[in-house]
Amino acid sequence: MPSEKLLELFYYLFQQYQLATQAYQDYDYGSKELCHAVKHELYMWKKQQKDMVVVQIPKLYSKLWRQARCRSRSQQLENALDRDWKAFPTDNSGSTHLRIEEKYRYFLIYYLPIPTQHTETLAATEGLIPSSGSKEHRRGQTIEKYWGLWRKYVKKPRRYKEYLKDLSSSQQWLDANQFYFQHMSNVLHLLDPQMYVRYTSINKFLAEDIKPVRGIWFACGILRGMTRERTPHKASSNYHCGLNVNTAYHS
């Protein structure tokens, strides 16, 4: 089958998969028909993925998932972090997408460049973030802020105490960076429609006055001082059944 026909078949199948998962229920497709709008978005996404680098590791997602759930995961992280973190394999930032996948090609990590206007806004709005001191803690030594929703150890989802303490600055910062959060929501649409639906499905269980911070994201952590001379951030309790987004910027 000619490559053009295979590409067209891929667009069609992935388009139908996205529609079947209802990932586009909240999608604003303007005057176009939804199928045509999704097809166009997939076409543009494939153009961005041109020359993408794919790295495959000899691990299974199911095994990694079980490791993330086991009680000894903290010790496994500590053993890994005993090594010099500067010696870990790295990939230089650039315009090329990078996909790291497991043995059966399920992706584990996806790197892509963030539009400059979003990182510039993140840097320009850093002054809105209330100052706080740097101190050692079990996750390293960084200057941290956590804003969003919290469910662990409580009966109902509620806002982080730190978010409420930092009002109105916390909400001003989130409002100023709303287009960044929406952009990353759109990326998840394309990377994993089923996961996007999983994230949005939580909304129906929230009270009217409790909403995600922005887009589909329920919380964000702002970690400053993440330079080579600092202690690396150790996030052993991050959600292991879905994707976290990490964006680096400097002011």
Secondary structure, 3 states (H helix, E strand, C coil): CCHHHHHHHHHHHHHHHHHHCCCCCCCCCCCCCHHHHHHHHHHHHHHHCCCCEEEECCCCHHHHHHHHHCCCHHHHHHHHHCCCHHHCCCCCCCCCCEEEECCCCCEEEEECCCCHHHHHHHHHCHHHCCCCCCEEECCEEEEEEEEEEECCCCCCCEECHHHHHCCCHHHHHHHHCHHHHHHHHHHHHHHCHHHHHHHHHHHHHCCCCCCCCECCECEEEEEECCCCCCECCCCCCCCCCCCCCCCCCCC
